[in-house]
Every structure is written in structure tokens, then in C-alpha cells.
Amino acid sequence: MASPFAAMNTAQSGVTMAGRWLDTIGHNISNINTYTSVDDEPFRARYLVIQEAEGELATGNGVQLQRITQAEGDAPVIFDPSNPLANEEGLVQGPLVDMTGQMSDMIIAQRAYQINLKVISTAYDAYKSALQIGR
């Protein structure tokens, strides 16, 4: 049997994951200017893989973090001879961060956060009103 507060519990997991998603996006954006030497591993943006939480019911259990992945591919090589990390040819590696994608993800994560908070608020009001019926 589902909890009487299932809506709040489900939305709470959504708020938690949206908050974690926003933190991850913030970390990725803050490293947009992280350069490395061409011999070192570049900064790679991190991405959360989120799945439906497991439980006794097929749906309505909220979400949970499955794993964290990193951006794949080759880092951009930039000519910057004034950079102290530059090699003999003046090359450094830039980070693997898609700023446009990160900004789009940030908007989606903010909306998910707001919507889940609204569900919690609405469920709270509904439960409060239900308690008033017997008075």
C-alpha cells in the first residue's frame, strides 16, 4: 500500500535530484576556463544519470541517482603561448564543457526544482484541508 504522503515523498526526491543536478551544472560551468597541458587529462563535464526509484509499485516512487558520467571525446587544443601550462608549440587543452547545453540543462533543472516544490506545497495544502473536514 502506498504511503498517504506519497505525493510529498515523490516530489521530495525530485527536489533532491534537481538540486543535485543544479550543483553539478554549477560545477561544470565554474570549470569552463580550466585549461591543462596537452599531456594531462582535461576537465570533463559531469552528467547525472537519474532513474525511477525502485519500490513495491511500478511508478510513483520518485527518482534516484543511478551514476555520474563524464563528457566523452577529445578536448579542444588552443594556441595560447602566454599560458604557463603551454607546451613548446604554445598549445594548451581546454575543458570539455558544452556551455549552451549546460545553460539549457540549468533551465530544465530549475523548472524541475520549482515544479516539485509546487507539488509539495499543493499536497501539504490538500492534506491540511483534509484534516479540517472532521472538525
Secondary structure, 3 states (H helix, E strand, C coil): CCCCCHHHHHHHHHHHHHHHHHHHHHHHHHCCCCCECCCCCCCECEEEEEEECCCCCCCCCCEEEEEEEECCCCCCEEECCCCCCCCCCCEEECCECCHHHHHHHHHHHHHHHHHHHHHHHHHHHHHHHHHHCCC
